[in-house]
C-alpha cells in the first residue's frame, strides 16, 4: 500500500472519531476520502462473490457447526437438486435465520 493510502486511512479514522463534532467541510472531506479508498480497494483488491457452497462453509465455520448439525434444516425443505444454485441460496437464507 502506498504512503498516501495509509495517510488517508489515518485521516479518515481521525475524522470518524470526531463524530458529530465534524464541520461541514470535514464531512465533505471524509466522504471524498472514503470514496477514494473504496475505489482504490475495488481496483487493487477486488472481491469475488462466493459460491453458495463457499458461503455455507463460511457460515458453518463462523458458527462452529458440522455437517450433521444441518440435518434438521435440510429435512425441513422439499427435495431439490443440490446442484441447483437456487437450492443452495434458499438453504443459506434459511440457515441465516436459525
Buried (B, 14 or more C-beta within 10 A) or exposed (E): EEEEBEEBEEBBEEBEEEEEEBEEEBEEBBEEBBEBBEEBEEEEEEEEEEEBEEBBEEBBEEEEBEEEEBEEBEEEEEEEEEEEEEBBEBBBEEBEEE
